[in-house]
């Protein structure tokens, strides 16, 4: 996959049927999995309200970043504000 041939990943010829070399990905994936476990363990120690607030903040951040990526943020004067 040569990223110089296209602007967006969905424009790649083999989208979405990529083939990955799992050897170089194994280490970073293990690190992410461990970090996720540590975060979930810490969240288990806090109250439900704080956990819900953190979850909402993460989801909101993801939606805003997706909208920015799709170039639909901030919404124009005639748009509803929805990016999906």
mmCIF file of the N, C-alpha and C atoms, coordinates in Angstrom:
data_MODEL
# 
_entry.id   MODEL 
# 
loop_
_atom_site.group_PDB 
_atom_site.id 
_atom_site.type_symbol 
_atom_site.label_atom_id 
_atom_site.label_alt_id 
_atom_site.label_comp_id 
_atom_site.label_asym_id 
_atom_site.label_entity_id 
_atom_site.label_seq_id 
_atom_site.pdbx_PDB_ins_code 
_atom_site.Cartn_x 
_atom_site.Cartn_y 
_atom_site.Cartn_z 
_atom_site.occupancy 
_atom_site.B_iso_or_equiv 
_atom_site.pdbx_formal_charge 
_atom_site.auth_seq_id 
_atom_site.auth_comp_id 
_atom_site.auth_asym_id 
_atom_site.auth_atom_id 
_atom_site.pdbx_PDB_model_num 
ATOM 1   N N  . UNK A 1 1  ? 0.854   -1.163 0.000  1.00 0.00 ? 1  UNK A N  1 
ATOM 2   C CA . UNK A 1 1  ? 0.000   0.000  0.000  1.00 0.00 ? 1  UNK A CA 1 
ATOM 3   C C  . UNK A 1 1  ? 0.906   1.233  0.000  1.00 0.00 ? 1  UNK A C  1 
ATOM 4   N N  . UNK A 1 2  ? 0.811   2.041  -0.997 1.00 0.00 ? 2  UNK A N  1 
ATOM 5   C CA . UNK A 1 2  ? 1.609   3.248  -1.115 1.00 0.00 ? 2  UNK A CA 1 
ATOM 6   C C  . UNK A 1 2  ? 0.705   4.447  -0.905 1.00 0.00 ? 2  UNK A C  1 
ATOM 7   N N  . UNK A 1 3  ? 0.883   5.138  0.212  1.00 0.00 ? 3  UNK A N  1 
ATOM 8   C CA . UNK A 1 3  ? -0.024  6.230  0.547  1.00 0.00 ? 3  UNK A CA 1 
ATOM 9   C C  . UNK A 1 3  ? 0.135   7.449  -0.352 1.00 0.00 ? 3  UNK A C  1 
ATOM 10  N N  . UNK A 1 4  ? 1.190   7.498  -1.172 1.00 0.00 ? 4  UNK A N  1 
ATOM 11  C CA . UNK A 1 4  ? 1.367   8.628  -2.068 1.00 0.00 ? 4  UNK A CA 1 
ATOM 12  C C  . UNK A 1 4  ? 0.436   8.603  -3.262 1.00 0.00 ? 4  UNK A C  1 
ATOM 13  N N  . UNK A 1 5  ? -0.241  7.488  -3.476 1.00 0.00 ? 5  UNK A N  1 
ATOM 14  C CA . UNK A 1 5  ? -1.116  7.335  -4.637 1.00 0.00 ? 5  UNK A CA 1 
ATOM 15  C C  . UNK A 1 5  ? -2.523  7.860  -4.413 1.00 0.00 ? 5  UNK A C  1 
ATOM 16  N N  . UNK A 1 6  ? -2.877  8.211  -3.188 1.00 0.00 ? 6  UNK A N  1 
ATOM 17  C CA . UNK A 1 6  ? -4.230  8.640  -2.886 1.00 0.00 ? 6  UNK A CA 1 
ATOM 18  C C  . UNK A 1 6  ? -4.219  9.557  -1.677 1.00 0.00 ? 6  UNK A C  1 
ATOM 19  N N  . UNK A 1 7  ? -5.298  10.295 -1.500 1.00 0.00 ? 7  UNK A N  1 
ATOM 20  C CA . UNK A 1 7  ? -5.415  11.216 -0.374 1.00 0.00 ? 7  UNK A CA 1 
ATOM 21  C C  . UNK A 1 7  ? -6.006  10.523 0.849  1.00 0.00 ? 7  UNK A C  1 
ATOM 22  N N  . UNK A 1 8  ? -7.041  9.722  0.651  1.00 0.00 ? 8  UNK A N  1 
ATOM 23  C CA . UNK A 1 8  ? -7.744  9.069  1.749  1.00 0.00 ? 8  UNK A CA 1 
ATOM 24  C C  . UNK A 1 8  ? -7.548  7.563  1.655  1.00 0.00 ? 8  UNK A C  1 
ATOM 25  N N  . UNK A 1 9  ? -7.551  6.891  2.803  1.00 0.00 ? 9  UNK A N  1 
ATOM 26  C CA . UNK A 1 9  ? -7.310  5.451  2.807  1.00 0.00 ? 9  UNK A CA 1 
ATOM 27  C C  . UNK A 1 9  ? -8.373  4.684  2.030  1.00 0.00 ? 9  UNK A C  1 
ATOM 28  N N  . UNK A 1 10 ? -9.600  5.196  2.006  1.00 0.00 ? 10 UNK A N  1 
ATOM 29  C CA . UNK A 1 10 ? -10.655 4.486  1.277  1.00 0.00 ? 10 UNK A CA 1 
ATOM 30  C C  . UNK A 1 10 ? -10.462 4.577  -0.232 1.00 0.00 ? 10 UNK A C  1 
ATOM 31  N N  . UNK A 1 11 ? -9.521  5.393  -0.695 1.00 0.00 ? 11 UNK A N  1 
ATOM 32  C CA . UNK A 1 11 ? -9.242  5.490  -2.121 1.00 0.00 ? 11 UNK A CA 1 
ATOM 33  C C  . UNK A 1 11 ? -8.217  4.443  -2.580 1.00 0.00 ? 11 UNK A C  1 
ATOM 34  N N  . UNK A 1 12 ? -7.644  3.712  -1.662 1.00 0.00 ? 12 UNK A N  1 
ATOM 35  C CA . UNK A 1 12 ? -6.662  2.678  -2.013 1.00 0.00 ? 12 UNK A CA 1 
ATOM 36  C C  . UNK A 1 12 ? -7.348  1.569  -2.796 1.00 0.00 ? 12 UNK A C  1 
ATOM 37  N N  . UNK A 1 13 ? -6.634  1.003  -3.753 1.00 0.00 ? 13 UNK A N  1 
ATOM 38  C CA . UNK A 1 13 ? -7.209  -0.055 -4.599 1.00 0.00 ? 13 UNK A CA 1 
ATOM 39  C C  . UNK A 1 13 ? -7.661  -1.261 -3.791 1.00 0.00 ? 13 UNK A C  1 
ATOM 40  N N  . UNK A 1 14 ? -6.924  -1.572 -2.739 1.00 0.00 ? 14 UNK A N  1 
ATOM 41  C CA . UNK A 1 14 ? -7.248  -2.758 -1.946 1.00 0.00 ? 14 UNK A CA 1 
ATOM 42  C C  . UNK A 1 14 ? -8.128  -2.452 -0.722 1.00 0.00 ? 14 UNK A C  1 
ATOM 43  N N  . UNK A 1 15 ? -8.729  -1.269 -0.700 1.00 0.00 ? 15 UNK A N  1 
ATOM 44  C CA . UNK A 1 15 ? -9.638  -0.922 0.395  1.00 0.00 ? 15 UNK A CA 1 
ATOM 45  C C  . UNK A 1 15 ? -10.902 -1.738 0.311  1.00 0.00 ? 15 UNK A C  1 
ATOM 46  N N  . UNK A 1 16 ? -11.433 -2.321 1.331  1.00 0.00 ? 16 UNK A N  1 
ATOM 47  C CA . UNK A 1 16 ? -10.888 -2.441 2.679  1.00 0.00 ? 16 UNK A CA 1 
ATOM 48  C C  . UNK A 1 16 ? -10.203 -3.780 2.914  1.00 0.00 ? 16 UNK A C  1 
ATOM 49  N N  . UNK A 1 17 ? -9.788  -4.456 1.890  1.00 0.00 ? 17 UNK A N  1 
ATOM 50  C CA . UNK A 1 17 ? -9.181  -5.798 2.023  1.00 0.00 ? 17 UNK A CA 1 
ATOM 51  C C  . UNK A 1 17 ? -7.661  -5.715 2.109  1.00 0.00 ? 17 UNK A C  1 
ATOM 52  N N  . UNK A 1 18 ? -7.154  -5.047 3.126  1.00 0.00 ? 18 UNK A N  1 
ATOM 53  C CA . UNK A 1 18 ? -5.715  -4.916 3.277  1.00 0.00 ? 18 UNK A CA 1 
ATOM 54  C C  . UNK A 1 18 ? -5.111  -6.201 3.805  1.00 0.00 ? 18 UNK A C  1 
ATOM 55  N N  . UNK A 1 19 ? -3.836  -6.340 3.570  1.00 0.00 ? 19 UNK A N  1 
ATOM 56  C CA . UNK A 1 19 ? -3.066  -7.442 4.143  1.00 0.00 ? 19 UNK A CA 1 
ATOM 57  C C  . UNK A 1 19 ? -1.996  -6.801 5.020  1.00 0.00 ? 19 UNK A C  1 
ATOM 58  N N  . UNK A 1 20 ? -1.871  -7.290 6.239  1.00 0.00 ? 20 UNK A N  1 
ATOM 59  C CA . UNK A 1 20 ? -0.935  -6.708 7.184  1.00 0.00 ? 20 UNK A CA 1 
ATOM 60  C C  . UNK A 1 20 ? 0.148   -7.706 7.539  1.00 0.00 ? 20 UNK A C  1 
ATOM 61  N N  . UNK A 1 21 ? 1.336   -7.195 7.776  1.00 0.00 ? 21 UNK A N  1 
ATOM 62  C CA . UNK A 1 21 ? 2.413   -7.985 8.349  1.00 0.00 ? 21 UNK A CA 1 
ATOM 63  C C  . UNK A 1 21 ? 2.254   -7.850 9.858  1.00 0.00 ? 21 UNK A C  1 
ATOM 64  N N  . UNK A 1 22 ? 1.791   -8.900 10.502 1.00 0.00 ? 22 UNK A N  1 
ATOM 65  C CA . UNK A 1 22 ? 1.460   -8.828 11.918 1.00 0.00 ? 22 UNK A CA 1 
ATOM 66  C C  . UNK A 1 22 ? 2.681   -8.738 12.829 1.00 0.00 ? 22 UNK A C  1 
ATOM 67  N N  . UNK A 1 23 ? 3.852   -9.140 12.355 1.00 0.00 ? 23 UNK A N  1 
ATOM 68  C CA . UNK A 1 23 ? 5.037   -9.116 13.203 1.00 0.00 ? 23 UNK A CA 1 
ATOM 69  C C  . UNK A 1 23 ? 5.347   -7.701 13.703 1.00 0.00 ? 23 UNK A C  1 
ATOM 70  N N  . UNK A 1 24 ? 5.433   -6.680 12.820 1.00 0.00 ? 24 UNK A N  1 
ATOM 71  C CA . UNK A 1 24 ? 5.710   -5.340 13.347 1.00 0.00 ? 24 UNK A CA 1 
ATOM 72  C C  . UNK A 1 24 ? 4.550   -4.740 14.142 1.00 0.00 ? 24 UNK A C  1 
ATOM 73  N N  . UNK A 1 25 ? 3.348   -5.235 13.944 1.00 0.00 ? 25 UNK A N  1 
ATOM 74  C CA . UNK A 1 25 ? 2.184   -4.699 14.658 1.00 0.00 ? 25 UNK A CA 1 
ATOM 75  C C  . UNK A 1 25 ? 1.992   -5.333 16.038 1.00 0.00 ? 25 UNK A C  1 
ATOM 76  N N  . UNK A 1 26 ? 2.583   -6.493 16.270 1.00 0.00 ? 26 UNK A N  1 
ATOM 77  C CA . UNK A 1 26 ? 2.342   -7.226 17.517 1.00 0.00 ? 26 UNK A CA 1 
ATOM 78  C C  . UNK A 1 26 ? 2.761   -6.433 18.751 1.00 0.00 ? 26 UNK A C  1 
ATOM 79  N N  . UNK A 1 27 ? 3.930   -5.808 18.729 1.00 0.00 ? 27 UNK A N  1 
ATOM 80  C CA . UNK A 1 27 ? 4.408   -5.044 19.887 1.00 0.00 ? 27 UNK A CA 1 
ATOM 81  C C  . UNK A 1 27 ? 3.518   -3.857 20.212 1.00 0.00 ? 27 UNK A C  1 
ATOM 82  N N  . UNK A 1 28 ? 3.266   -2.972 19.225 1.00 0.00 ? 28 UNK A N  1 
ATOM 83  C CA . UNK A 1 28 ? 2.377   -1.834 19.515 1.00 0.00 ? 28 UNK A CA 1 
ATOM 84  C C  . UNK A 1 28 ? 0.972   -2.267 19.936 1.00 0.00 ? 28 UNK A C  1 
ATOM 85  N N  . UNK A 1 29 ? 0.451   -3.323 19.340 1.00 0.00 ? 29 UNK A N  1 
ATOM 86  C CA . UNK A 1 29 ? -0.886  -3.797 19.726 1.00 0.00 ? 29 UNK A CA 1 
ATOM 87  C C  . UNK A 1 29 ? -0.884  -4.297 21.169 1.00 0.00 ? 29 UNK A C  1 
ATOM 88  N N  . UNK A 1 30 ? 0.181   -4.971 21.579 1.00 0.00 ? 30 UNK A N  1 
ATOM 89  C CA . UNK A 1 30 ? 0.284   -5.447 22.967 1.00 0.00 ? 30 UNK A CA 1 
ATOM 90  C C  . UNK A 1 30 ? 0.359   -4.260 23.926 1.00 0.00 ? 30 UNK A C  1 
ATOM 91  N N  . UNK A 1 31 ? 1.110   -3.213 23.554 1.00 0.00 ? 31 UNK A N  1 
ATOM 92  C CA . UNK A 1 31 ? 1.209   -2.020 24.392 1.00 0.00 ? 31 UNK A CA 1 
ATOM 93  C C  . UNK A 1 31 ? -0.147  -1.338 24.550 1.00 0.00 ? 31 UNK A C  1 
ATOM 94  N N  . UNK A 1 32 ? -0.886  -1.226 23.456 1.00 0.00 ? 32 UNK A N  1 
ATOM 95  C CA . UNK A 1 32 ? -2.213  -0.605 23.508 1.00 0.00 ? 32 UNK A CA 1 
ATOM 96  C C  . UNK A 1 32 ? -3.149  -1.438 24.379 1.00 0.00 ? 32 UNK A C  1 
ATOM 97  N N  . UNK A 1 33 ? -3.102  -2.744 24.220 1.00 0.00 ? 33 UNK A N  1 
ATOM 98  C CA . UNK A 1 33 ? -3.964  -3.624 25.007 1.00 0.00 ? 33 UNK A CA 1 
ATOM 99  C C  . UNK A 1 33 ? -3.652  -3.497 26.500 1.00 0.00 ? 33 UNK A C  1 
ATOM 100 N N  . UNK A 1 34 ? -2.371  -3.438 26.833 1.00 0.00 ? 34 UNK A N  1 
ATOM 101 C CA . UNK A 1 34 ? -1.972  -3.284 28.236 1.00 0.00 ? 34 UNK A CA 1 
ATOM 102 C C  . UNK A 1 34 ? -2.439  -1.933 28.782 1.00 0.00 ? 34 UNK A C  1 
ATOM 103 N N  . UNK A 1 35 ? -2.235  -0.862 28.014 1.00 0.00 ? 35 UNK A N  1 
ATOM 104 C CA . UNK A 1 35 ? -2.660  0.469  28.451 1.00 0.00 ? 35 UNK A CA 1 
ATOM 105 C C  . UNK A 1 35 ? -4.171  0.519  28.642 1.00 0.00 ? 35 UNK A C  1 
ATOM 106 N N  . UNK A 1 36 ? -4.901  -0.147 27.749 1.00 0.00 ? 36 UNK A N  1 
ATOM 107 C CA . UNK A 1 36 ? -6.359  -0.185 27.870 1.00 0.00 ? 36 UNK A CA 1 
ATOM 108 C C  . UNK A 1 36 ? -6.751  -0.902 29.158 1.00 0.00 ? 36 UNK A C  1 
ATOM 109 N N  . UNK A 1 37 ? -6.080  -1.988 29.453 1.00 0.00 ? 37 UNK A N  1 
ATOM 110 C CA . UNK A 1 37 ? -6.360  -2.722 30.696 1.00 0.00 ? 37 UNK A CA 1 
ATOM 111 C C  . UNK A 1 37 ? -6.083  -1.881 31.932 1.00 0.00 ? 37 UNK A C  1 
ATOM 112 N N  . UNK A 1 38 ? -4.968  -1.141 31.913 1.00 0.00 ? 38 UNK A N  1 
ATOM 113 C CA . UNK A 1 38 ? -4.649  -0.265 33.040 1.00 0.00 ? 38 UNK A CA 1 
ATOM 114 C C  . UNK A 1 38 ? -5.708  0.824  33.209 1.00 0.00 ? 38 UNK A C  1 
ATOM 115 N N  . UNK A 1 39 ? -6.123  1.405  32.103 1.00 0.00 ? 39 UNK A N  1 
ATOM 116 C CA . UNK A 1 39 ? -7.150  2.440  32.158 1.00 0.00 ? 39 UNK A CA 1 
ATOM 117 C C  . UNK A 1 39 ? -8.467  1.881  32.686 1.00 0.00 ? 39 UNK A C  1 
ATOM 118 N N  . UNK A 1 40 ? -8.868  0.723  32.197 1.00 0.00 ? 40 UNK A N  1 
ATOM 119 C CA . UNK A 1 40 ? -10.120 0.125  32.677 1.00 0.00 ? 40 UNK A CA 1 
ATOM 120 C C  . UNK A 1 40 ? -10.030 -0.223 34.160 1.00 0.00 ? 40 UNK A C  1 
ATOM 121 N N  . UNK A 1 41 ? -8.840  -0.643 34.597 1.00 0.00 ? 41 UNK A N  1 
ATOM 122 C CA . UNK A 1 41 ? -8.657  -0.927 36.022 1.00 0.00 ? 41 UNK A CA 1 
ATOM 123 C C  . UNK A 1 41 ? -8.797  0.325  36.863 1.00 0.00 ? 41 UNK A C  1 
ATOM 124 N N  . UNK A 1 42 ? -8.230  1.425  36.390 1.00 0.00 ? 42 UNK A N  1 
ATOM 125 C CA . UNK A 1 42 ? -8.356  2.686  37.124 1.00 0.00 ? 42 UNK A CA 1 
ATOM 126 C C  . UNK A 1 42 ? -9.792  3.188  37.119 1.00 0.00 ? 42 UNK A C  1 
ATOM 127 N N  . UNK A 1 43 ? -10.477 3.022  35.997 1.00 0.00 ? 43 UNK A N  1 
ATOM 128 C CA . UNK A 1 43 ? -11.874 3.457  35.930 1.00 0.00 ? 43 UNK A CA 1 
ATOM 129 C C  . UNK A 1 43 ? -12.761 2.635  36.857 1.00 0.00 ? 43 UNK A C  1 
ATOM 130 N N  . UNK A 1 44 ? -12.376 1.397  37.116 1.00 0.00 ? 44 UNK A N  1 
ATOM 131 C CA . UNK A 1 44 ? -13.155 0.557  38.015 1.00 0.00 ? 44 UNK A CA 1 
ATOM 132 C C  . UNK A 1 44 ? -13.117 1.107  39.446 1.00 0.00 ? 44 UNK A C  1 
ATOM 133 N N  . UNK A 1 45 ? -12.049 1.852  39.758 1.00 0.00 ? 45 UNK A N  1 
ATOM 134 C CA . UNK A 1 45 ? -11.900 2.410  41.102 1.00 0.00 ? 45 UNK A CA 1 
ATOM 135 C C  . UNK A 1 45 ? -12.671 3.710  41.313 1.00 0.00 ? 45 UNK A C  1 
ATOM 136 N N  . UNK A 1 46 ? -13.120 4.336  40.248 1.00 0.00 ? 46 UNK A N  1 
ATOM 137 C CA . UNK A 1 46 ? -13.844 5.603  40.398 1.00 0.00 ? 46 UNK A CA 1 
ATOM 138 C C  . UNK A 1 46 ? -15.346 5.334  40.372 1.00 0.00 ? 46 UNK A C  1 
ATOM 139 N N  . UNK A 1 47 ? -16.099 6.310  40.742 1.00 0.00 ? 47 UNK A N  1 
ATOM 140 C CA . UNK A 1 47 ? -17.552 6.148  40.789 1.00 0.00 ? 47 UNK A CA 1 
ATOM 141 C C  . UNK A 1 47 ? -18.163 6.091  39.392 1.00 0.00 ? 47 UNK A C  1 
ATOM 142 N N  . UNK A 1 48 ? -19.403 5.626  39.332 1.00 0.00 ? 48 UNK A N  1 
ATOM 143 C CA . UNK A 1 48 ? -20.121 5.468  38.068 1.00 0.00 ? 48 UNK A CA 1 
ATOM 144 C C  . UNK A 1 48 ? -20.292 6.810  37.362 1.00 0.00 ? 48 UNK A C  1 
ATOM 145 N N  . UNK A 1 49 ? -20.566 7.880  38.089 1.00 0.00 ? 49 UNK A N  1 
ATOM 146 C CA . UNK A 1 49 ? -20.785 9.189  37.467 1.00 0.00 ? 49 UNK A CA 1 
ATOM 147 C C  . UNK A 1 49 ? -19.520 9.672  36.775 1.00 0.00 ? 49 UNK A C  1 
ATOM 148 N N  . UNK A 1 50 ? -18.367 9.526  37.425 1.00 0.00 ? 50 UNK A N  1 
ATOM 149 C CA . UNK A 1 50 ? -17.103 9.952  36.826 1.00 0.00 ? 50 UNK A CA 1 
ATOM 150 C C  . UNK A 1 50 ? -16.759 9.088  35.613 1.00 0.00 ? 50 UNK A C  1 
ATOM 151 N N  . UNK A 1 51 ? -17.045 7.795  35.718 1.00 0.00 ? 51 UNK A N  1 
ATOM 152 C CA . UNK A 1 51 ? -16.801 6.879  34.600 1.00 0.00 ? 51 UNK A CA 1 
ATOM 153 C C  . UNK A 1 51 ? -17.671 7.254  33.399 1.00 0.00 ? 51 UNK A C  1 
ATOM 154 N N  . UNK A 1 52 ? -18.934 7.552  33.653 1.00 0.00 ? 52 UNK A N  1 
ATOM 155 C CA . UNK A 1 52 ? -19.844 7.970  32.578 1.00 0.00 ? 52 UNK A CA 1 
ATOM 156 C C  . UNK A 1 52 ? -19.399 9.291  31.951 1.00 0.00 ? 52 UNK A C  1 
ATOM 157 N N  . UNK A 1 53 ? -18.934 10.215 32.797 1.00 0.00 ? 53 UNK A N  1 
ATOM 158 C CA . UNK A 1 53 ? -18.467 11.509 32.310 1.00 0.00 ? 53 UNK A CA 1 
ATOM 159 C C  . UNK A 1 53 ? -17.236 11.329 31.419 1.00 0.00 ? 53 UNK A C  1 
ATOM 160 N N  . UNK A 1 54 ? -16.312 10.471 31.822 1.00 0.00 ? 54 UNK A N  1 
ATOM 161 C CA . UNK A 1 54 ? -15.115 10.212 31.022 1.00 0.00 ? 54 UNK A CA 1 
ATOM 162 C C  . UNK A 1 54 ? -15.482 9.554  29.697 1.00 0.00 ? 54 UNK A C  1 
ATOM 163 N N  . UNK A 1 55 ? -16.437 8.651  29.739 1.00 0.00 ? 55 UNK A N  1 
ATOM 164 C CA . UNK A 1 55 ? -16.889 7.970  28.531 1.00 0.00 ? 55 UNK A CA 1 
ATOM 165 C C  . UNK A 1 55 ? -17.547 8.953  27.569 1.00 0.00 ? 55 UNK A C  1 
ATOM 166 N N  . UNK A 1 56 ? -18.382 9.833  28.103 1.00 0.00 ? 56 UNK A N  1 
ATOM 167 C CA . UNK A 1 56 ? -19.043 10.837 27.271 1.00 0.00 ? 56 UNK A CA 1 
ATOM 168 C C  . UNK A 1 56 ? -18.028 11.786 26.647 1.00 0.00 ? 56 UNK A C  1 
ATOM 169 N N  . UNK A 1 57 ? -17.040 12.190 27.419 1.00 0.00 ? 57 UNK A N  1 
ATOM 170 C CA . UNK A 1 57 ? -15.999 13.089 26.897 1.00 0.00 ? 57 UNK A CA 1 
ATOM 171 C C  . UNK A 1 57 ? -15.225 12.418 25.768 1.00 0.00 ? 57 UNK A C  1 
ATOM 172 N N  . UNK A 1 58 ? -14.900 11.141 25.925 1.00 0.00 ? 58 UNK A N  1 
ATOM 173 C CA . UNK A 1 58 ? -14.163 10.412 24.885 1.00 0.00 ? 58 UNK A CA 1 
ATOM 174 C C  . UNK A 1 58 ? -15.006 10.274 23.622 1.00 0.00 ? 58 UNK A C  1 
ATOM 175 N N  . UNK A 1 59 ? -16.277 9.952  23.780 1.00 0.00 ? 59 UNK A N  1 
ATOM 176 C CA . UNK A 1 59 ? -17.159 9.809  22.622 1.00 0.00 ? 59 UNK A CA 1 
ATOM 177 C C  . UNK A 1 59 ? -17.352 11.144 21.906 1.00 0.00 ? 59 UNK A C  1 
ATOM 178 N N  . UNK A 1 60 ? -17.529 12.209 22.671 1.00 0.00 ? 60 UNK A N  1 
ATOM 179 C CA . UNK A 1 60 ? -17.693 13.539 22.080 1.00 0.00 ? 60 UNK A CA 1 
ATOM 180 C C  . UNK A 1 60 ? -16.450 13.938 21.302 1.00 0.00 ? 60 UNK A C  1 
ATOM 181 N N  . UNK A 1 61 ? -15.289 13.688 21.879 1.00 0.00 ? 61 UNK A N  1 
ATOM 182 C CA . UNK A 1 61 ? -14.027 13.997 21.208 1.00 0.00 ? 61 UNK A CA 1 
ATOM 183 C C  . UNK A 1 61 ? -13.904 13.218 19.896 1.00 0.00 ? 61 UNK A C  1 
ATOM 184 N N  . UNK A 1 62 ? -14.306 11.954 19.920 1.00 0.00 ? 62 UNK A N  1 
ATOM 185 C CA . UNK A 1 62 ? -14.241 11.122 18.706 1.00 0.00 ? 62 UNK A CA 1 
ATOM 186 C C  . UNK A 1 62 ? -15.173 11.650 17.625 1.00 0.00 ? 62 UNK A C  1 
ATOM 187 N N  . UNK A 1 63 ? -16.371 12.059 17.999 1.00 0.00 ? 63 UNK A N  1 
ATOM 188 C CA . UNK A 1 63 ? -17.328 12.595 17.026 1.00 0.00 ? 63 UNK A CA 1 
ATOM 189 C C  . UNK A 1 63 ? -16.798 13.883 16.404 1.00 0.00 ? 63 UNK A C  1 
ATOM 190 N N  . UNK A 1 64 ? -16.271 14.773 17.233 1.00 0.00 ? 64 UNK A N  1 
ATOM 191 C CA . UNK A 1 64 ? -15.733 16.040 16.714 1.00 0.00 ? 64 UNK A CA 1 
ATOM 192 C C  . UNK A 1 64 ? -14.570 15.781 15.772 1.00 0.00 ? 64 UNK A C  1 
ATOM 193 N N  . UNK A 1 65 ? -13.659 14.880 16.147 1.00 0.00 ? 65 UNK A N  1 
ATOM 194 C CA . UNK A 1 65 ? -12.511 14.571 15.279 1.00 0.00 ? 65 UNK A CA 1 
ATOM 195 C C  . UNK A 1 65 ? -12.962 13.943 13.968 1.00 0.00 ? 65 UNK A C  1 
ATOM 196 N N  . UNK A 1 66 ? -13.978 13.082 14.027 1.00 0.00 ? 66 UNK A N  1 
ATOM 197 C CA . UNK A 1 66 ? -14.502 12.473 12.802 1.00 0.00 ? 66 UNK A CA 1 
ATOM 198 C C  . UNK A 1 66 ? -15.125 13.531 11.908 1.00 0.00 ? 66 UNK A C  1 
ATOM 199 N N  . UNK A 1 67 ? -15.860 14.451 12.497 1.00 0.00 ? 67 UNK A N  1 
ATOM 200 C CA . UNK A 1 67 ? -16.477 15.528 11.712 1.00 0.00 ? 67 UNK A CA 1 
ATOM 201 C C  . UNK A 1 67 ? -15.410 16.413 11.079 1.00 0.00 ? 67 UNK A C  1 
ATOM 202 N N  . UNK A 1 68 ? -14.362 16.730 11.834 1.00 0.00 ? 68 UNK A N  1 
ATOM 203 C CA . UNK A 1 68 ? -13.272 17.531 11.288 1.00 0.00 ? 68 UNK A CA 1 
ATOM 204 C C  . UNK A 1 68 ? -12.609 16.778 10.144 1.00 0.00 ? 68 UNK A C  1 
ATOM 205 N N  . UNK A 1 69 ? -12.382 15.469 10.332 1.00 0.00 ? 69 UNK A N  1 
ATOM 206 C CA . UNK A 1 69 ? -11.775 14.649 9.289  1.00 0.00 ? 69 UNK A CA 1 
ATOM 207 C C  . UNK A 1 69 ? -12.629 14.660 8.029  1.00 0.00 ? 69 UNK A C  1 
ATOM 208 N N  . UNK A 1 70 ? -13.925 14.608 8.210  1.00 0.00 ? 70 UNK A N  1 
ATOM 209 C CA . UNK A 1 70 ? -14.833 14.624 7.058  1.00 0.00 ? 70 UNK A CA 1 
ATOM 210 C C  . UNK A 1 70 ? -15.094 16.037 6.546  1.00 0.00 ? 70 UNK A C  1 
ATOM 211 N N  . UNK A 1 71 ? -14.423 17.010 7.144  1.00 0.00 ? 71 UNK A N  1 
ATOM 212 C CA . UNK A 1 71 ? -14.527 18.423 6.768  1.00 0.00 ? 71 UNK A CA 1 
ATOM 213 C C  . UNK A 1 71 ? -15.949 18.953 6.893  1.00 0.00 ? 71 UNK A C  1 
ATOM 214 N N  . UNK A 1 72 ? -16.639 18.497 7.903  1.00 0.00 ? 72 UNK A N  1 
ATOM 215 C CA . UNK A 1 72 ? -18.000 18.962 8.127  1.00 0.00 ? 72 UNK A CA 1 
ATOM 216 C C  . UNK A 1 72 ? -18.124 19.640 9.485  1.00 0.00 ? 72 UNK A C  1 
ATOM 217 N N  . UNK A 1 73 ? -17.012 20.174 9.991  1.00 0.00 ? 73 UNK A N  1 
ATOM 218 C CA . UNK A 1 73 ? -17.036 20.864 11.270 1.00 0.00 ? 73 UNK A CA 1 
ATOM 219 C C  . UNK A 1 73 ? -16.179 22.094 11.161 1.00 0.00 ? 73 UNK A C  1 
ATOM 220 N N  . UNK A 1 74 ? -16.562 23.216 11.661 1.00 0.00 ? 74 UNK A N  1 
ATOM 221 C CA . UNK A 1 74 ? -17.878 23.459 12.251 1.00 0.00 ? 74 UNK A CA 1 
ATOM 222 C C  . UNK A 1 74 ? -18.950 23.518 11.173 1.00 0.00 ? 74 UNK A C  1 
ATOM 223 N N  . UNK A 1 75 ? -20.192 23.231 11.545 1.00 0.00 ? 75 UNK A N  1 
ATOM 224 C CA . UNK A 1 75 ? -21.264 23.244 10.544 1.00 0.00 ? 75 UNK A CA 1 
ATOM 225 C C  . UNK A 1 75 ? -21.492 24.647 9.996  1.00 0.00 ? 75 UNK A C  1 
ATOM 226 N N  . UNK A 1 76 ? -21.835 24.701 8.724  1.00 0.00 ? 76 UNK A N  1 
ATOM 227 C CA . UNK A 1 76 ? -22.144 25.979 8.082  1.00 0.00 ? 76 UNK A CA 1 
ATOM 228 C C  . UNK A 1 76 ? -23.485 26.506 8.554  1.00 0.00 ? 76 UNK A C  1 
ATOM 229 N N  . UNK A 1 77 ? -23.865 27.717 8.156  1.00 0.00 ? 77 UNK A N  1 
ATOM 230 C CA . UNK A 1 77 ? -25.118 28.329 8.632  1.00 0.00 ? 77 UNK A CA 1 
ATOM 231 C C  . UNK A 1 77 ? -26.370 27.575 8.190  1.00 0.00 ? 77 UNK A C  1 
ATOM 232 N N  . UNK A 1 78 ? -26.301 26.827 7.096  1.00 0.00 ? 78 UNK A N  1 
ATOM 233 C CA . UNK A 1 78 ? -27.490 26.115 6.613  1.00 0.00 ? 78 UNK A CA 1 
ATOM 234 C C  . UNK A 1 78 ? -27.451 24.632 6.953  1.00 0.00 ? 78 UNK A C  1 
ATOM 235 N N  . UNK A 1 79 ? -26.434 24.198 7.695  1.00 0.00 ? 79 UNK A N  1 
ATOM 236 C CA . UNK A 1 79 ? -26.305 22.775 8.022  1.00 0.00 ? 79 UNK A CA 1 
ATOM 237 C C  . UNK A 1 79 ? -26.867 22.506 9.416  1.00 0.00 ? 79 UNK A C  1 
ATOM 238 N N  . UNK A 1 80 ? -27.258 21.264 9.616  1.00 0.00 ? 80 UNK A N  1 
ATOM 239 C CA . UNK A 1 80 ? -27.872 20.877 10.885 1.00 0.00 ? 80 UNK A CA 1 
ATOM 240 C C  . UNK A 1 80 ? -26.852 20.667 11.989 1.00 0.00 ? 80 UNK A C  1 
ATOM 241 N N  . UNK A 1 81 ? -25.585 20.497 11.627 1.00 0.00 ? 81 UNK A N  1 
ATOM 242 C CA . UNK A 1 81 ? -24.578 20.211 12.620 1.00 0.00 ? 81 UNK A CA 1 
ATOM 243 C C  . UNK A 1 81 ? -24.246 18.731 12.709 1.00 0.00 ? 81 UNK A C  1 
ATOM 244 N N  . UNK A 1 82 ? -24.989 17.906 11.982 1.00 0.00 ? 82 UNK A N  1 
ATOM 245 C CA . UNK A 1 82 ? -24.717 16.472 11.977 1.00 0.00 ? 82 UNK A CA 1 
ATOM 246 C C  . UNK A 1 82 ? -23.678 16.158 10.917 1.00 0.00 ? 82 UNK A C  1 
ATOM 247 N N  . UNK A 1 83 ? -22.722 15.297 11.253 1.00 0.00 ? 83 UNK A N  1 
ATOM 248 C CA . UNK A 1 83 ? -21.703 14.974 10.260 1.00 0.00 ? 83 UNK A CA 1 
ATOM 249 C C  . UNK A 1 83 ? -21.857 13.553 9.727  1.00 0.00 ? 83 UNK A C  1 
ATOM 250 N N  . UNK A 1 84 ? -22.870 12.824 10.207 1.00 0.00 ? 84 UNK A N  1 
ATOM 251 C CA . UNK A 1 84 ? -23.039 11.450 9.748  1.00 0.00 ? 84 UNK A CA 1 
ATOM 252 C C  . UNK A 1 84 ? -24.234 11.312 8.840  1.00 0.00 ? 84 UNK A C  1 
# 
